[in-house]
């Protein structure tokens, strides 16, 4: 589980209770800091291997990549630990992705201005979960920010191109509508 504050918690899915009946509140997954309005940004379910990596991406085009095996397993409903430092240099984390096969998967990046980039991440070094820094992932234009990311398998890229264009067009339309509203 990755939060908007760049904190992460990892535990086996076997710790999640199976709910039988509609009259329950569910299972508490983690402890969030309500004072700073922390929320769950992304949930990952994956089979962990020695090569599985987590990539955190900020709005400023910075990234941090680590092996998931380097993230300490915790118990369900505990506080997450820091993974990505939200600060002036790094920016604010906006997305996270789990890669199972860096050689055959690419990162699709969509900016607020509806620019789409595809990037292989196997060239970036992995660091420990506790490392404070990040690397430049993408050079962004002035006042441009990353909106979202997705992992795409290379073999699915041609199928996905149409979906990318539809999403880019929707975001572009939203930006145009917002600019008209501001005027």
C-alpha positions as CSV (number, residue, x, y, z in Angstrom):
1,X,0.0,0.0,0.0
2,X,1.5,3.4,-1.1
3,X,0.2,6.7,0.4
4,X,0.2,10.2,-0.9
5,X,2.9,11.0,1.7
6,X,5.3,8.6,0.1
7,X,4.9,6.0,2.8
8,X,4.6,2.3,2.1
9,X,3.5,-0.8,4.0
10,X,3.9,-4.4,2.7
11,X,2.3,-7.5,4.1
12,X,1.0,-10.9,2.9
13,X,-2.6,-10.9,1.6
14,X,-3.2,-13.9,4.0
15,X,-3.4,-11.3,6.8
16,X,-6.6,-9.8,5.2
17,X,-9.7,-11.4,6.6
18,X,-12.3,-12.8,4.3
19,X,-15.5,-10.9,5.0
20,X,-18.7,-13.0,5.0
21,X,-21.7,-10.9,5.2
22,X,-22.7,-7.4,4.4
23,X,-22.9,-6.0,7.9
24,X,-19.2,-5.4,8.5
25,X,-16.8,-2.4,8.4
26,X,-14.1,-4.3,6.5
27,X,-10.5,-4.9,7.5
28,X,-8.1,-2.1,8.5
29,X,-5.2,-2.1,6.1
30,X,-2.8,0.5,7.6
31,X,-2.6,3.5,10.0
32,X,-2.8,6.8,8.2
33,X,-1.8,10.2,9.6
34,X,-5.1,12.1,9.6
35,X,-3.4,15.4,10.7
36,X,-1.7,15.7,7.3
37,X,-4.6,14.2,5.4
38,X,-2.7,11.1,4.3
39,X,-4.6,8.7,2.2
40,X,-4.0,5.4,0.3
41,X,-2.9,6.3,-3.2
42,X,-2.3,2.9,-4.6
43,X,-2.6,-0.8,-3.7
44,X,-0.4,-3.4,-5.3
45,X,-1.0,-7.2,-5.2
46,X,1.9,-9.1,-6.7
47,X,3.9,-12.3,-6.4
48,X,7.3,-11.2,-5.1
49,X,10.4,-12.4,-6.8
50,X,14.0,-11.4,-6.5
51,X,13.5,-9.1,-9.5
52,X,10.2,-7.4,-8.6
53,X,10.7,-3.6,-8.2
54,X,8.7,-0.7,-7.0
55,X,9.0,2.6,-8.7
56,X,7.7,5.8,-7.1
57,X,7.1,8.8,-9.5
58,X,6.7,12.5,-8.5
59,X,4.9,15.3,-10.2
60,X,8.3,16.9,-10.9
61,X,9.6,14.0,-13.0
62,X,11.7,12.4,-10.3
63,X,11.6,8.7,-9.4
64,X,12.9,6.2,-6.9
65,X,13.2,2.5,-7.7
66,X,13.9,-0.3,-5.2
67,X,13.5,-4.1,-5.1
68,X,10.3,-5.0,-3.2
69,X,12.2,-7.5,-1.2
70,X,14.1,-4.6,0.3
71,X,10.8,-3.3,1.8
72,X,10.4,-4.8,5.3
73,X,7.3,-6.9,5.7
74,X,5.1,-5.6,8.5
75,X,1.8,-6.7,10.0
76,X,-1.5,-5.5,8.7
77,X,-2.9,-2.3,10.3
78,X,0.5,-0.9,11.3
79,X,2.0,2.5,10.3
80,X,3.7,2.6,6.9
81,X,7.4,3.5,6.6
82,X,8.9,6.2,4.4
83,X,9.6,5.3,0.8
84,X,9.6,8.6,-1.1
85,X,10.5,12.0,0.3
86,X,8.0,14.6,-0.7
87,X,10.1,17.8,-0.8
88,X,11.0,20.8,-3.0
89,X,13.5,18.9,-5.1
90,X,11.7,15.6,-5.5
91,X,8.3,17.0,-5.8
92,X,5.2,15.2,-4.5
93,X,4.7,11.5,-5.2
94,X,1.8,11.1,-7.7
95,X,2.1,7.5,-8.7
96,X,3.8,4.2,-8.0
97,X,4.1,1.1,-10.1
98,X,5.3,-2.5,-9.5
99,X,7.4,-4.0,-12.3
100,X,7.7,-7.8,-12.5
101,X,9.9,-7.9,-15.7
102,X,11.8,-4.7,-16.4
103,X,13.0,-6.0,-19.7
104,X,9.5,-6.5,-21.2
105,X,7.6,-3.7,-19.5
106,X,7.6,0.0,-20.1
107,X,6.3,3.0,-18.1
108,X,3.7,5.1,-19.7
109,X,3.8,8.7,-18.3
110,X,0.9,11.2,-18.9
111,X,1.5,14.8,-18.0
112,X,-1.1,17.4,-17.1
113,X,-0.7,18.9,-20.6
114,X,-1.7,15.5,-22.0
115,X,1.9,14.7,-23.3
116,X,2.5,10.9,-23.3
117,X,5.9,9.3,-22.9
118,X,6.9,5.7,-22.9
119,X,10.1,4.9,-20.9
120,X,12.0,1.7,-20.2
121,X,13.1,1.8,-16.5
122,X,15.7,-0.9,-16.5
123,X,18.4,1.7,-17.1
124,X,17.8,3.4,-13.7
125,X,19.7,2.1,-10.7
126,X,17.8,0.6,-7.8
127,X,18.4,2.0,-4.3
128,X,17.4,1.0,-0.8
129,X,14.0,1.8,0.5
130,X,15.6,4.2,3.0
131,X,17.6,6.2,0.4
132,X,16.6,9.8,0.6
133,X,17.3,10.9,-3.0
134,X,15.6,10.3,-6.4
135,X,16.7,10.3,-10.0
136,X,15.5,12.4,-12.9
137,X,13.0,10.3,-14.8
138,X,11.7,12.8,-17.4
139,X,12.6,16.3,-18.4
140,X,9.4,18.3,-18.2
141,X,8.5,21.6,-19.8
142,X,8.0,24.8,-17.8
143,X,5.0,24.4,-15.4
144,X,4.4,20.9,-16.6
145,X,3.7,18.1,-14.1
146,X,3.2,14.4,-14.3
147,X,-0.4,13.4,-13.8
148,X,-0.3,9.6,-13.8
149,X,1.7,6.5,-14.8
150,X,0.9,2.9,-15.9
151,X,3.0,-0.2,-16.6
152,X,2.6,-1.6,-20.0
153,X,4.0,-4.9,-21.3
154,X,5.8,-4.4,-24.6
155,X,3.7,-7.0,-26.4
156,X,0.5,-5.1,-25.4
157,X,1.8,-1.7,-26.6
158,X,0.0,-1.7,-29.9
159,X,-3.3,-2.5,-28.2
160,X,-2.7,0.2,-25.6
161,X,-1.9,3.0,-28.0
162,X,-5.6,3.7,-28.7
163,X,-6.3,3.9,-25.0
164,X,-3.4,6.3,-24.5
165,X,-4.8,8.6,-27.1
166,X,-8.3,8.5,-25.6
167,X,-7.0,9.3,-22.1
168,X,-4.7,12.1,-23.5
169,X,-7.6,13.6,-25.4
170,X,-9.8,13.5,-22.2
171,X,-7.2,15.3,-20.1
172,X,-6.6,17.9,-22.9
173,X,-10.3,18.6,-23.0
174,X,-10.5,18.9,-19.2
175,X,-7.6,21.4,-19.3
176,X,-9.2,23.5,-22.0
177,X,-12.5,23.5,-20.1
178,X,-10.7,24.6,-16.9
179,X,-8.9,27.4,-18.7
180,X,-12.2,28.7,-20.0
181,X,-13.7,28.6,-16.6
182,X,-10.7,30.6,-15.1
183,X,-11.2,33.4,-17.6
